[in-house]
Amino acid sequence: MVQAAHSNMAQHGKGRGIKASDEYTAALCMSCHYEIDQGKTLSKEQRQKLWNDAHKSTVKALANDWPVNVPKPMEMA
């Protein structure tokens, strides 16, 4: 099962009690989503790199089918 995993980085608008914008989501399986959000086996840098890589893959996968009337995330523009 795939989930939309929002960025946990302040640079994407994440704050205390505030999720990052939906444009900063990555398609992740449940276990990867958990590991990136709450896991203890990865460093902060490793979690950020994994999320960034997944976000790039998600944006790339969606790019060709993006609706014309919906603004694209900055990475697609």
Secondary structure, DSSP 8 states (H G I E B T S, - for coil): -EEEEE---GGGT-BTTB---TTSEEEEEHHHHHHHHH-SSS-HHHHHHHHHHHHHHHHHHHHTT--TTS---TTT-
